[in-house]
Amino acid sequence: MKETSALAALAALSQATRLQTFRLLVAREPEGVPAGELARLVGVPQNTMSAHLSILANAGLISGERQSRSIIYRADLAMFREVVLFLLKDCCGGRPDVCAPVLADLIPCCPSGSHQDDHDHQ
C-alpha cells in the first residue's frame, strides 16, 4: 500500500460521523446498508451522510451499489485490511515481542457470533 492511500483512508476515518459510519458498515457485512438507513442510524441528514459517504468512497474504504432506487453501501474489507497491515508492518522494528500484545488482541476480535453483540454495546 502506498503511503498516500493510507493517509487518505486515515484522514477519511478521522472524523466522528465517518468513523461511526464505517464501523457500522463493517458490522453489517456482507449485506450492506442503504444510504438513507445509514443517515437515520447515525443521526445525520441525508445530504450530510452523502458527503461523508463520498469521502469514504474516495478513500477506497466503502463502495456503493445501486439496487432499484437505493444505493447499498458496503465496507471494503480488503482495503481495511491493507490499512491495518500498513500500520502494523515493521511496527516491531525487528522485535516481534514488541508487537505480540497487539497481534494477540487482534486474534479474538471477532469470535463467531459475537460481533453484533459488541456493536450493540457501543
All heavy atoms as an XYZ file, in Angstrom:
911
protein
N       0.846     -1.177      0.000
C       0.000      0.000      0.000
C       0.887      1.234      0.000
O       1.864      1.306      0.748
C      -0.908     -0.023      1.237
C      -1.579      1.322      1.505
S      -2.795      1.267      2.809
C      -4.252      1.125      1.817
N       0.516      2.189     -0.819
C       1.250      3.446     -0.860
C       0.875      4.304      0.341
O      -0.260      4.265      0.824
C       0.933      4.208     -2.139
C       1.453      3.536     -3.383
C       1.138      4.367     -4.606
C       1.657      3.688     -5.847
N       1.339      4.455     -7.037
N       1.825      5.081      0.787
C       1.585      5.958      1.931
C       0.433      6.925      1.656
O      -0.367      7.215      2.543
C       2.858      6.729      2.271
C       2.738      7.548      3.535
C       4.037      8.195      3.938
O       4.924      7.477      4.440
O       4.153      9.422      3.744
N       0.329      7.423      0.421
C      -0.751      8.367      0.104
C      -2.125      7.725      0.264
O      -3.066      8.369      0.726
C      -0.599      8.931     -1.324
O      -0.506      7.834     -2.250
C       0.632      9.806     -1.455
N      -2.253      6.448     -0.106
C      -3.527      5.741      0.064
C      -3.845      5.544      1.540
O      -4.996      5.707      1.962
C      -3.479      4.378     -0.627
O      -3.311      4.538     -2.012
N      -2.838      5.202      2.314
C      -3.040      5.027      3.757
C      -3.449      6.354      4.394
O      -4.356      6.400      5.230
C      -1.774      4.489      4.413
N      -2.797      7.427      3.993
C      -3.131      8.742      4.551
C      -4.560      9.152      4.193
O      -5.281      9.703      5.027
C      -2.137      9.796      4.064
C      -0.746      9.708      4.681
C       0.217     10.645      3.954
C      -0.796     10.025      6.168
N      -4.984      8.860      2.965
C      -6.353      9.193      2.553
C      -7.367      8.411      3.386
O      -8.371      8.964      3.836
C      -6.546      8.904      1.068
N      -7.098      7.120      3.612
C      -8.012      6.302      4.406
C      -8.050      6.780      5.857
O      -9.128      6.926      6.445
C      -7.590      4.834      4.347
N      -6.892      7.052      6.413
C      -6.845      7.510      7.803
C      -7.499      8.879      7.959
O      -8.201      9.127      8.943
C      -5.401      7.528      8.301
C      -4.756      6.136      8.430
C      -3.268      6.267      8.669
C      -5.425      5.316      9.514
N      -7.302      9.750      6.986
C      -7.942     11.071      7.034
C      -9.465     10.927      6.966
O     -10.194     11.605      7.687
C      -7.432     11.956      5.900
N      -9.944     10.021      6.107
C     -11.385      9.809      5.980
C     -11.980      9.300      7.295
O     -13.086      9.678      7.678
C     -11.688      8.832      4.850
N     -11.237      8.477      8.002
C     -11.724      7.906      9.256
C     -11.509      8.816     10.463
O     -11.969      8.508     11.557
C     -11.043      6.559      9.512
C     -11.389      5.454      8.522
C     -10.512      4.238      8.764
C     -12.863      5.091      8.605
N     -10.849      9.935     10.251
C     -10.508     10.804     11.383
C     -11.629     11.767     11.773
O     -11.419     12.671     12.567
C      -9.231     11.592     11.082
O      -9.467     12.563     10.082
N     -12.814     11.542     11.254
C     -13.982     12.367     11.588
C     -15.031     11.440     12.205
O     -15.244     10.320     11.734
C     -14.495     13.043     10.308
C     -15.463     14.173     10.521
C     -16.882     13.700     10.739
O     -17.250     12.588     10.362
N     -17.689     14.544     11.350
N     -15.667     11.882     13.269
C     -16.535     11.017     14.074
C     -17.669     10.364     13.281
O     -17.909      9.161     13.415
C     -17.103     11.800     15.251
N     -18.382     11.115     12.458
C     -19.507     10.553     11.707
C     -19.016      9.512     10.713
O     -19.634      8.450     10.559
C     -20.293     11.664     10.975
O     -20.771     12.591     11.952
C     -21.455     11.101     10.184
N     -17.911      9.803     10.046
C     -17.383      8.840      9.073
C     -16.868      7.580      9.764
O     -17.087      6.467      9.274
C     -16.297      9.487      8.216
C     -16.861     10.538      7.269
C     -15.867     10.971      6.234
N     -14.717     11.665      6.757
C     -14.636     12.977      6.950
N     -15.675     13.755      6.641
N     -13.538     13.527      7.405
N     -16.202      7.728     10.894
C     -15.730      6.558     11.628
C     -16.914      5.715     12.084
O     -16.916      4.488     11.921
C     -14.873      6.983     12.827
C     -14.323      5.845     13.684
C     -13.432      4.914     12.862
C     -13.547      6.419     14.873
N     -17.936      6.346     12.616
C     -19.130      5.624     13.057
C     -19.799      4.915     11.880
O     -20.225      3.758     11.995
C     -20.104      6.596     13.718
C     -21.332      5.941     14.290
C     -22.278      6.946     14.946
O     -22.048      8.152     14.923
N     -23.355      6.453     15.511
N     -19.879      5.588     10.750
C     -20.488      5.007      9.550
C     -19.691      3.801      9.073
O     -20.264      2.748      8.762
C     -20.579      6.064      8.433
O     -21.382      7.157      8.899
C     -21.167      5.488      7.160
N     -18.369      3.938      9.032
C     -17.529      2.829      8.576
C     -17.666      1.632      9.512
O     -17.825      0.499      9.059
C     -16.062      3.270      8.465
C     -15.171      2.182      7.954
C     -15.201      1.804      6.629
C     -14.306      1.515      8.817
C     -14.389      0.777      6.150
C     -13.493      0.497      8.365
C     -13.537      0.130      7.028
N     -17.635      1.867     10.799
C     -17.767      0.775     11.772
C     -19.131      0.093     11.628
O     -19.242     -1.129     11.729
C     -17.566      1.294     13.188
C     -16.121      1.743     13.422
C     -15.877      2.185     14.825
N     -15.829      0.965     15.646
C     -15.957      0.960     16.954
N     -16.157      2.078     17.612
N     -15.889     -0.168     17.613
N     -20.159      0.869     11.376
C     -21.496      0.314     11.168
C     -21.515     -0.567      9.925
O     -22.076     -1.667      9.932
C     -22.512      1.448     11.047
C     -23.963      1.058     10.811
C     -24.517      0.294     12.010
C     -24.800      2.297     10.564
N     -20.892     -0.098      8.850
C     -20.841     -0.883      7.618
C     -20.043     -2.169      7.805
O     -20.425     -3.222      7.275
C     -20.266     -0.057      6.468
C     -21.200      1.037      5.946
C     -20.466      1.935      4.958
C     -22.443      0.432      5.320
N     -18.955     -2.117      8.556
C     -18.181     -3.328      8.833
C     -19.044     -4.324      9.603
O     -19.059     -5.520      9.296
C     -16.882     -2.997      9.608
C     -16.213     -4.266     10.134
C     -15.911     -2.226      8.718
N     -19.795     -3.835     10.567
C     -20.658     -4.708     11.364
C     -21.783     -5.316     10.535
O     -22.295     -6.382     10.868
C     -21.246     -3.932     12.539
N     -22.154     -4.668      9.453
C     -23.264     -5.131      8.611
C     -22.795     -5.884      7.366
O     -23.563     -6.061      6.427
C     -24.134     -3.956      8.188
C     -24.828     -3.256      9.338
C     -26.041     -4.053      9.818
N     -26.784     -3.341     10.839
C     -27.829     -2.561     10.607
N     -28.286     -2.395      9.396
N     -28.433     -1.950     11.608
N     -21.550     -6.288      7.338
C     -21.071     -7.089      6.219
C     -21.674     -8.480      6.298
O     -21.839     -9.013      7.380
C     -19.538     -7.180      6.249
C     -18.857     -5.997      5.622
C     -19.184     -5.833      4.156
O     -19.079     -6.805      3.381
O     -19.564     -4.724      3.776
N     -21.991     -9.094      5.182
C     -21.803     -8.626      3.811
C     -23.028     -7.960      3.199
O     -22.989     -7.522      2.055
C     -21.490     -9.917      3.048
C     -22.346    -10.940      3.730
C     -22.351    -10.530      5.199
N     -24.126     -7.866      3.952
C     -25.363     -7.375      3.327
C     -25.348     -5.889      2.987
O     -26.019     -5.462      2.065
C     -26.594     -7.719      4.167
C     -26.555     -7.281      5.607
C     -25.781     -8.216      6.531
O     -25.541     -9.380      6.205
O     -25.406     -7.726      7.595
N     -24.600     -5.070      3.720
C     -24.552     -3.642      3.442
C     -25.757     -2.910      4.012
O     -26.654     -3.515      4.609
N     -25.767     -1.590      3.822
C     -26.825     -0.743      4.371
C     -27.180      0.324      3.335
O     -26.293      0.961      2.770
C     -26.363     -0.053      5.685
C     -27.474      0.789      6.279
C     -25.862     -1.073      6.695
N     -28.467      0.550      3.089
C     -28.877      1.627      2.188
C     -28.477      2.988      2.760
O     -28.459      3.186      3.985
C     -30.396      1.497      2.130
C     -30.714      0.129      2.630
C     -29.616     -0.224      3.574
N     -28.196      3.927      1.884
C     -27.742      5.258      2.298
C     -28.715      5.935      3.252
O     -28.308      6.511      4.266
C     -27.502      6.132      1.070
N     -29.992      5.868      2.963
C     -30.986      6.507      3.823
C     -31.015      5.916      5.215
O     -31.164      6.628      6.214
N     -30.869      4.605      5.294
C     -30.845      3.946      6.600
C     -29.583      4.332      7.371
O     -29.618      4.523      8.590
C     -30.933      2.426      6.442
C     -31.017      1.699      7.786
C     -31.137      0.192      7.627
O     -31.432     -0.303      6.530
O     -30.922     -0.490      8.644
N     -28.456      4.442      6.655
C     -27.217      4.886      7.311
C     -27.413      6.255      7.950
O     -27.029      6.475      9.099
C     -26.061      4.960      6.305
C     -25.345      3.671      5.983
C     -24.404      3.883      4.803
C     -24.602      3.144      7.184
N     -28.015      7.167      7.206
C     -28.251      8.519      7.725
C     -29.123      8.458      8.981
O     -28.837      9.127      9.981
C     -28.899      9.393      6.659
N     -30.156      7.636      8.928
C     -31.057      7.506     10.081
C     -30.330      6.895     11.277
O     -30.436      7.392     12.398
C     -32.262      6.651      9.698
C     -33.290      6.500     10.811
C     -34.447      5.592     10.405
N     -34.039      4.238     10.058
C     -33.690      3.295     10.949
N     -33.685      3.569     12.224
N     -33.357      2.083     10.545
N     -29.572      5.827     11.043
C     -28.883      5.140     12.134
C     -27.816      6.014     12.794
O     -27.620      5.953     14.004
C     -28.240      3.843     11.627
C     -29.212      2.727     11.251
C     -28.485      1.607     10.522
C     -29.929      2.205     12.487
N     -27.140      6.816     11.980
C     -26.077      7.667     12.506
C     -26.638      8.990     13.031
O     -26.011      9.661     13.841
C     -24.980      7.884     11.427
C     -23.907      8.830     11.886
C     -24.355      6.536     11.050
N     -27.843      9.344     12.576
C     -28.497     10.543     13.078
C     -28.046     11.827     12.413
O     -27.897     12.858     13.062
N     -27.848     11.757     11.093
C     -27.468     12.956     10.331
C     -28.405     13.091      9.137
O     -28.987     12.103      8.675
C     -25.990     12.908      9.854
C     -25.040     12.867     11.025
C     -25.741     11.752      8.914
N     -28.561     14.307      8.614
C     -29.382     14.490      7.409
C     -28.800     13.706      6.227
O     -27.586     13.476      6.153
C     -29.309     15.992      7.145
C     -28.892     16.597      8.440
C     -28.048     15.578      9.127
N     -29.670     13.316      5.296
C     -29.221     12.505      4.160
C     -28.165     13.210      3.314
O     -27.228     12.567      2.851
C     -30.411     12.081      3.307
C     -31.234     11.014      3.994
C     -32.251     10.368      3.070
O     -32.186     10.490      1.853
N     -33.202      9.662      3.668
N     -28.292     14.538      3.127
C     -27.288     15.226      2.306
C     -25.925     15.257      3.016
O     -24.885     15.174      2.376
C     -27.748     16.630      1.910
C     -27.987     17.530      3.099
O     -28.203     17.074      4.219
N     -27.956     18.829      2.866
N     -25.942     15.343      4.340
C     -24.691     15.286      5.104
C     -24.078     13.902      4.993
O     -22.867     13.757      4.779
C     -24.954     15.639      6.585
O     -25.509     16.952      6.647
C     -23.691     15.576      7.415
N     -24.908     12.871      5.125
C     -24.412     11.499      5.001
C     -23.844     11.274      3.613
O     -22.799     10.623      3.457
C     -25.532     10.492      5.290
C     -25.084      9.028      5.154
S     -23.632      8.579      6.149
C     -24.347      8.559      7.780
N     -24.476     11.820      2.605
C     -23.983     11.677      1.236
C     -22.558     12.214      1.098
O     -21.706     11.585      0.463
C     -24.921     12.392      0.269
O     -24.461     12.285     -1.048
N     -22.301     13.351      1.712
C     -20.948     13.932      1.660
C     -19.953     13.027      2.375
O     -18.840     12.800      1.879
C     -20.954     15.321      2.289
N     -20.340     12.493      3.520
C     -19.448     11.590      4.258
C     -19.189     10.304      3.479
O     -18.055      9.811      3.431
C     -20.035     11.258      5.629
C     -19.989     12.391      6.600
N     -18.823     13.041      6.957
C     -20.968     12.992      7.305
C     -19.082     13.986      7.838
N     -20.389     13.989      8.061
N     -20.234      9.758      2.861
C     -20.069      8.540      2.072
C     -19.143      8.771      0.888
O     -18.343      7.905      0.534
C     -21.436      8.024      1.604
C     -22.354      7.495      2.712
C     -23.755      7.241      2.165
C     -21.781      6.247      3.353
N     -19.233      9.940      0.302
C     -18.357     10.277     -0.818
C     -16.888     10.291     -0.389
O     -16.023      9.771     -1.095
C     -18.764     11.630     -1.391
O     -17.902     12.000     -2.433
N     -16.621     10.856      0.765
C     -15.244     10.903      1.272
C     -14.734      9.495      1.555
O     -13.604      9.144      1.192
C     -15.174     11.810      2.526
C     -15.401     13.267      2.111
C     -13.833     11.642      3.248
C     -15.638     14.219      3.269
N     -15.565      8.668      2.192
C     -15.154      7.289      2.472
C     -14.939      6.497      1.184
O     -13.993      5.712      1.081
C     -16.201      6.603      3.355
C     -16.278      7.080      4.804
C     -17.558      6.585      5.472
C     -15.046      6.650      5.585
N     -15.800      6.713      0.196
C     -15.658      6.013     -1.086
C     -14.402      6.474     -1.823
O     -13.674      5.646     -2.389
C     -16.904      6.225     -1.946
N     -14.143      7.773     -1.826
C     -12.949      8.287     -2.492
C     -11.667      7.769     -1.850
O     -10.647      7.636     -2.520
C     -12.944      9.811     -2.508
C     -13.958     10.372     -3.483
O     -14.378      9.712     -4.429
N     -14.390     11.594     -3.243
N     -11.730      7.443     -0.561
C     -10.572      6.879      0.135
C     -10.476      5.367     -0.083
O      -9.513      4.738      0.351
C     -10.663      7.187      1.628
N     -11.465      4.791     -0.758
C     -11.443      3.362     -1.051
C     -11.939      2.481      0.079
O     -11.811      1.259      0.012
N     -12.526      3.066      1.107
C     -12.952      2.294      2.270
C     -14.336      1.685      2.131
O     -14.669      0.723      2.820
C     -12.920      3.178      3.522
C     -11.526      3.581      3.980
C     -11.606      4.701      5.000
C     -10.785      2.378      4.543
N     -15.166      2.250      1.255
C     -16.511      1.728      1.043
C     -16.833      1.762     -0.445
O     -16.161      2.443     -1.223
C     -17.587      2.523      1.824
C     -17.707      3.947      1.281
C     -17.298      2.512      3.323
C     -18.919      4.705      1.815
N     -17.879      1.039     -0.795
C     -18.384      1.104     -2.165
C     -19.905      1.086     -2.099
O     -20.497      0.591     -1.137
C     -17.866     -0.067     -3.000
O     -18.321     -1.292     -2.457
N     -20.506      1.651     -3.121
C     -21.956      1.690     -3.207
C     -22.429      0.983     -4.454
O     -21.787      1.055     -5.497
N     -23.546      0.290     -4.332
C     -24.135     -0.423     -5.464
C     -25.614     -0.090     -5.533
O     -26.344     -0.251     -4.558
C     -23.945     -1.935     -5.268
C     -24.562     -2.777     -6.355
C     -24.452     -4.270     -6.039
O     -23.621     -4.663     -5.220
O     -25.232     -5.024     -6.635
N     -26.024      0.394     -6.701
C     -27.431      0.746     -6.878
C     -28.273     -0.522     -6.942
O     -27.969     -1.457     -7.668
C     -27.626      1.556     -8.153
C     -29.079      1.992     -8.321
C     -29.259      3.077     -9.337
N     -28.711      4.355     -8.938
C     -29.260      5.199     -8.066
N     -30.376      4.875     -7.461
N     -28.705      6.352     -7.804
N     -29.332     -0.536     -6.124
C     -30.323     -1.612     -6.156
C     -31.680     -0.940     -6.168
O     -32.093     -0.363     -5.156
C     -30.188     -2.516     -4.937
C     -28.968     -3.388     -4.951
C     -28.929     -4.357     -3.778
O     -29.840     -4.402     -2.962
N     -27.866     -5.125     -3.710
N     -32.312     -0.988     -7.317
C     -33.593     -0.323     -7.514
C     -33.401      1.183     -7.294
O     -32.590      1.802     -7.963
C     -34.641     -0.918     -6.582
O     -35.895     -0.329     -6.801
N     -34.093      1.762     -6.317
C     -33.969      3.208     -6.083
C     -33.011      3.536     -4.943
O     -32.870      4.695     -4.575
C     -35.340      3.811     -5.799
C     -36.256      3.740     -7.016
C     -37.437      4.629     -6.901
N     -38.368      4.192     -5.855
C     -39.382      4.912     -5.441
N     -39.611      6.100     -5.954
N     -40.188      4.449     -4.511
N     -32.370      2.533     -4.389
C     -31.451      2.747     -3.272
C     -30.016      2.460     -3.691
O     -29.775      1.741     -4.656
C     -31.786      1.799     -2.108
O     -33.039      2.086     -1.572
N     -29.103      3.027     -2.943
C     -27.695      2.665     -3.079
C     -27.320      1.953     -1.794
O     -27.488      2.498     -0.698
C     -26.796      3.890     -3.312
C     -27.187      4.594     -4.607
C     -25.328      3.467     -3.352
C     -26.414      5.849     -4.898
N     -26.850      0.716     -1.942
C     -26.432     -0.090     -0.804
C     -24.932      0.083     -0.646
O     -24.168     -0.156     -1.581
C     -26.777     -1.588     -1.010
C     -28.245     -1.778     -1.368
C     -26.365     -2.402      0.218
C     -29.223     -1.302     -0.330
N     -24.527      0.506      0.544
C     -23.110      0.716      0.819
C     -22.552     -0.443      1.616
O     -23.225     -1.014      2.473
C     -22.896      2.033      1.581
C     -23.022      3.214      0.660
C     -24.238      3.854      0.476
C     -21.912      3.677     -0.057
C     -24.356      4.925     -0.391
C     -22.033      4.741     -0.927
C     -23.252      5.361     -1.087
O     -23.359      6.409     -1.950
N     -21.310     -0.794      1.286
C     -20.584     -1.862      1.971
C     -19.170     -1.394      2.263
O     -18.590     -0.634      1.491
C     -20.526     -3.108      1.092
C     -21.854     -3.782      0.910
C     -21.740     -5.036      0.035
N     -23.048     -5.650     -0.085
C     -23.973     -5.286     -0.966
N     -23.728     -4.326     -1.818
N     -25.137     -5.886     -0.986
N     -18.641     -1.908      3.360
C     -17.240     -1.642      3.691
C     -16.361     -2.454      2.744
O     -16.700     -3.583      2.387
C     -16.955     -2.039      5.132
N     -15.251     -1.874      2.337
C     -14.271     -2.606      1.535
C     -13.275     -3.219      2.515
O     -12.325     -2.562      2.944
C     -13.577     -1.666      0.550
C     -12.654     -2.407     -0.402
O     -12.055     -3.432      0.010
O     -12.507     -1.956     -1.547
N     -13.536     -4.469      2.886
C     -12.711     -5.116      3.899
C     -11.293     -5.378      3.423
O     -10.360     -5.396      4.237
C     -13.377     -6.408      4.378
C     -14.731     -6.216      5.068
C     -15.298     -7.556      5.501
C     -14.619     -5.261      6.253
N     -11.097     -5.530      2.119
C      -9.744     -5.712      1.595
C      -8.922     -4.437      1.804
O      -7.752     -4.492      2.199
C      -9.785     -6.096      0.121
N      -9.538     -3.288      1.556
C      -8.846     -2.013      1.770
C      -8.580     -1.805      3.261
O      -7.503     -1.360      3.651
C      -9.670     -0.865      1.203
C      -9.064      0.500      1.439
S      -7.437      0.676      0.656
C      -7.273      2.449      0.693
N      -9.562     -2.131      4.087
C      -9.395     -2.011      5.536
C      -8.216     -2.870      5.996
O      -7.374     -2.431      6.784
C     -10.686     -2.420      6.236
C     -10.616     -2.361      7.732
C     -10.237     -1.202      8.386
C     -10.950     -3.468      8.487
C     -10.180     -1.145      9.771
C     -10.897     -3.414      9.871
C     -10.508     -2.263     10.509
N      -8.137     -4.076      5.471
C      -7.019     -4.973      5.789
C      -5.693     -4.338      5.391
O      -4.724     -4.367      6.147
C      -7.214     -6.311      5.080
C      -6.112     -7.314      5.340
C      -6.416     -8.627      4.583
N      -5.396     -9.597      4.809
C      -4.312     -9.739      4.046
N      -4.138     -8.962      2.987
N      -3.410    -10.642      4.323
N      -5.649     -3.752      4.199
C      -4.417     -3.103      3.736
C      -3.997     -1.970      4.660
O      -2.816     -1.800      4.943
C      -4.591     -2.573      2.314
C      -4.559     -3.633      1.249
C      -4.573     -3.027     -0.142
O      -3.802     -2.068     -0.387
O      -5.357     -3.502     -0.975
N      -4.959     -1.176      5.120
C      -4.648     -0.056      6.017
C      -4.091     -0.587      7.333
O      -3.074     -0.091      7.836
C      -5.880      0.839      6.256
C      -5.608      1.872      7.331
C      -6.316      1.511      4.963
N      -4.745     -1.601      7.885
C      -4.277     -2.175      9.153
C      -2.885     -2.766      8.977
O      -1.997     -2.549      9.811
C      -5.285     -3.225      9.682
C      -4.708     -3.982     10.869
C      -6.591     -2.552     10.058
N      -2.682     -3.496      7.902
C      -1.357     -4.078      7.659
C      -0.309     -2.997      7.447
O       0.834     -3.130      7.900
C      -1.396     -5.033      6.463
C      -2.129     -6.345      6.718
C      -2.214     -7.162      5.431
C      -1.446     -7.136      7.823
N      -0.679     -1.915      6.778
C       0.241     -0.798      6.583
C       0.695     -0.260      7.942
O       1.866      0.026      8.151
C      -0.427      0.312      5.773
C       0.426      1.539      5.605
C       1.377      1.607      4.601
C       0.290      2.622      6.465
C       2.171      2.738      4.445
C       1.067      3.751      6.322
C       2.020      3.813      5.309
N      -0.249     -0.123      8.866
C       0.081      0.388     10.195
C       0.925     -0.593     10.999
O       1.784     -0.183     11.785
C      -1.199      0.714     10.967
C      -2.008      1.879     10.426
C      -3.344      1.970     11.151
C      -1.239      3.182     10.560
N       0.692     -1.883     10.805
C       1.397     -2.889     11.592
C       2.725     -3.334     10.997
O       3.575     -3.843     11.726
C       0.503     -4.114     11.800
C      -0.703     -3.900     12.705
C      -1.572     -5.154     12.737
C      -0.273     -3.503     14.100
N       2.903     -3.166      9.700
C       4.156     -3.586      9.062
C       5.329     -2.885      9.720
O       5.306     -1.676      9.943
C       4.159     -3.262      7.564
C       3.228     -4.096      6.770
C       3.944     -5.225      6.119
C       2.930     -5.892      5.215
N       3.212     -7.118      4.727
N       6.316     -3.650     10.038
C       7.542     -3.129     10.631
C       7.313     -2.423     11.961
O       8.169     -1.680     12.421
C       8.275     -2.188      9.659
C       8.638     -2.890      8.368
O       9.021     -4.074      8.436
O       8.518     -2.263      7.311
N       6.138     -2.652     12.576
C       5.869     -1.965     13.841
C       6.807     -2.435     14.939
O       7.074     -1.712     15.879
C       4.417     -2.151     14.275
S       4.034     -3.784     14.921
N       7.329     -3.629     14.777
C       8.162     -4.153     15.844
C       9.643     -3.869     15.618
O      10.462     -4.178     16.481
C       7.932     -5.649     16.011
S       8.272     -6.595     14.525
N      10.008     -3.284     14.489
C      11.411     -2.961     14.226
C      12.330     -4.150     14.385
O      13.441     -4.021     14.915
N      11.877     -5.306     13.930
C      12.703     -6.499     14.041
C      12.589     -7.194     15.389
O      13.309     -8.153     15.652
N      11.696     -6.718     16.228
C      11.496     -7.324     17.556
C      10.036     -7.758     17.686
O       9.189     -6.993     18.132
C      11.856     -6.316     18.647
C      13.329     -5.963     18.652
C      13.740     -5.079     19.806
N      13.184     -5.559     21.069
C      12.717     -4.723     22.009
N      12.744     -3.428     21.838
N      12.232     -5.218     23.131
N       9.744     -8.991     17.304
C       8.361     -9.475     17.338
C       7.717     -9.384     18.721
O       6.494     -9.260     18.833
C       8.449    -10.930     16.891
C       9.819    -11.123     16.366
C      10.678     -9.984     16.821
N       8.507     -9.424     19.773
C       7.945     -9.354     21.118
C       7.241     -8.018     21.380
O       6.334     -7.936     22.195
C       9.034     -9.588     22.177
C      10.182     -8.596     22.060
O      10.762     -8.479     20.952
O      10.495     -7.932     23.066
N       7.641     -6.968     20.653
C       7.036     -5.657     20.832
C       5.595     -5.651     20.295
O       4.705     -5.065     20.906
C       7.883     -4.557     20.154
C       7.189     -3.214     20.214
C       9.261     -4.484     20.801
N       5.374     -6.303     19.163
C       4.042     -6.326     18.556
C       3.187     -7.494     19.025
O       1.987     -7.512     18.749
C       4.155     -6.386     17.033
S       4.468     -4.776     16.306
N       3.750     -8.449     19.706
C       2.995     -9.634     20.119
C       1.714     -9.277     20.874
O       0.654     -9.857     20.582
C       3.877    -10.570     20.935
N       1.733     -8.324     21.819
C       0.474     -8.000     22.512
C      -0.596     -7.427     21.574
O      -1.784     -7.722     21.728
C       0.891     -6.962     23.554
C       2.357     -7.171     23.750
C       2.869     -7.637     22.422
N      -0.195     -6.625     20.603
C      -1.158     -6.060     19.645
C      -1.774     -7.176     18.816
O      -2.993     -7.240     18.644
C      -0.478     -5.020     18.725
C      -1.419     -4.570     17.617
C       0.025     -3.844     19.528
N      -0.937     -8.054     18.304
C      -1.429     -9.155     17.480
C      -2.314    -10.095     18.295
O      -3.334    -10.576     17.795
C      -0.263     -9.905     16.850
C       0.587     -9.059     15.897
C       1.785     -9.854     15.410
C      -0.236     -8.546     14.743
N      -1.959    -10.340     19.534
C      -2.775    -11.198     20.395
C      -4.158    -10.587     20.616
O      -5.151    -11.301     20.674
C      -2.065    -11.432     21.724
N      -4.222     -9.268     20.731
C      -5.515     -8.598     20.906
C      -6.374     -8.680     19.646
O      -7.600     -8.647     19.731
C      -5.323     -7.130     21.287
C      -4.899     -6.953     22.736
O      -4.993     -7.921     23.513
O      -4.464     -5.837     23.076
N      -5.744     -8.755     18.475
C      -6.499     -8.821     17.224
C      -7.131    -10.186     16.995
O      -8.204    -10.277     16.398
C      -5.587     -8.484     16.037
C      -5.133     -7.044     15.932
C      -4.144     -6.896     14.782
C      -6.309     -6.108     15.745
N      -6.505    -11.224     17.454
C      -6.977    -12.581     17.172
C      -8.394    -12.815     17.678
O      -9.242    -13.288     16.932
C      -5.984    -13.631     17.710
C      -4.708    -13.557     16.867
C      -6.583    -15.038     17.656
C      -3.551    -14.351     17.417
N      -8.731    -12.466     18.921
C     -10.100    -12.736     19.373
C     -11.087    -11.608     19.087
O     -12.161    -11.577     19.664
C      -9.921    -12.913     20.883
C      -8.804    -11.985     21.214
C      -7.872    -12.053     20.016
N     -10.771    -10.685     18.178
C     -11.632     -9.512     17.979
C     -13.019     -9.870     17.485
O     -13.967     -9.154     17.745
C     -10.977     -8.495     17.045
S     -11.111     -8.910     15.307
N     -13.162    -10.939     16.772
C     -14.460    -11.281     16.191
C     -14.800    -12.742     16.422
O     -14.933    -13.506     15.467
C     -14.449    -10.987     14.694
S     -14.197     -9.264     14.316
N     -14.975    -13.148     17.678
C     -15.377    -14.535     17.907
C     -16.693    -14.816     17.186
O     -17.536    -13.931     17.074
C     -15.552    -14.640     19.418
C     -14.964    -13.408     19.989
C     -14.862    -12.397     18.897
N     -16.858    -15.991     16.753
C     -18.034    -16.380     15.986
C     -19.322    -16.028     16.719
O     -19.526    -16.403     17.862
C     -17.993    -17.883     15.713
O     -19.072    -18.243     14.901
N     -20.177    -15.228     16.036
C     -21.485    -14.908     16.561
C     -21.541    -13.762     17.550
O     -22.606    -13.387     17.983
N     -20.414    -13.159     17.918
C     -20.472    -12.115     18.946
C     -20.294    -10.711     18.408
O     -20.428     -9.765     19.152
C     -19.430    -12.377     20.025
O     -18.137    -12.126     19.517
N     -20.005    -10.532     17.122
C     -19.736     -9.196     16.620
C     -20.953     -8.285     16.733
O     -20.819     -7.116     17.019
C     -19.203     -9.230     15.182
C     -20.233     -9.591     14.146
N     -20.639    -10.876     13.937
C     -20.923     -8.811     13.291
C     -21.555    -10.894     12.989
N     -21.746     -9.655     12.584
N     -22.146     -8.796     16.566
C     -23.331     -7.955     16.688
C     -23.533     -7.518     18.135
O     -23.893     -6.397     18.394
C     -24.570     -8.693     16.172
C     -25.809     -7.824     16.135
C     -25.678     -6.612     15.223
O     -25.114     -6.686     14.140
N     -26.150     -5.474     15.661
N     -23.281     -8.424     19.092
C     -23.405     -8.056     20.499
C     -22.452     -6.942     20.851
O     -22.799     -6.021     21.560
C     -23.124     -9.268     21.404
C     -24.190    -10.340     21.270
O     -25.324     -9.996     20.856
O     -23.908    -11.510     21.590
N     -21.208     -7.015     20.351
C     -20.227     -5.962     20.622
C     -20.713     -4.631     20.078
O     -20.601     -3.614     20.713
C     -18.870     -6.309     19.989
C     -18.192     -7.479     20.667
O     -18.607     -7.829     21.798
O     -17.255     -8.043     20.068
N     -21.290     -4.638     18.867
C     -21.756     -3.412     18.254
C     -22.911     -2.808     19.059
O     -22.985     -1.601     19.234
C     -22.191     -3.680     16.810
C     -22.762     -2.477     16.140
N     -21.976     -1.413     15.761
C     -24.026     -2.138     15.836
C     -22.749     -0.480     15.231
N     -23.996     -0.909     15.259
N     -23.780     -3.654     19.578
C     -24.939     -3.160     20.324
C     -24.542     -2.456     21.602
O     -25.262     -1.601     22.085
C     -25.883     -4.308     20.660
C     -26.595     -4.857     19.437
O     -26.607     -4.158     18.390
O     -27.126     -5.988     19.504
N     -23.393     -2.798     22.170
C     -22.968     -2.216     23.435
C     -22.142     -0.946     23.254
O     -21.720     -0.353     24.221
C     -22.176     -3.229     24.254
C     -23.020     -4.410     24.657
N     -24.165     -4.283     25.401
C     -22.896     -5.732     24.395
C     -24.692     -5.480     25.594
N     -23.951     -6.375     24.979
N     -21.900     -0.537     22.020
C     -21.054      0.644     21.787
C     -21.872      1.888     21.720
O     -22.987      1.953     21.448
C     -20.242      0.476     20.513
C     -19.237     -0.635     20.683
C     -18.484     -0.898     19.394
O     -18.681     -0.242     18.383
N     -17.627     -1.866     19.434
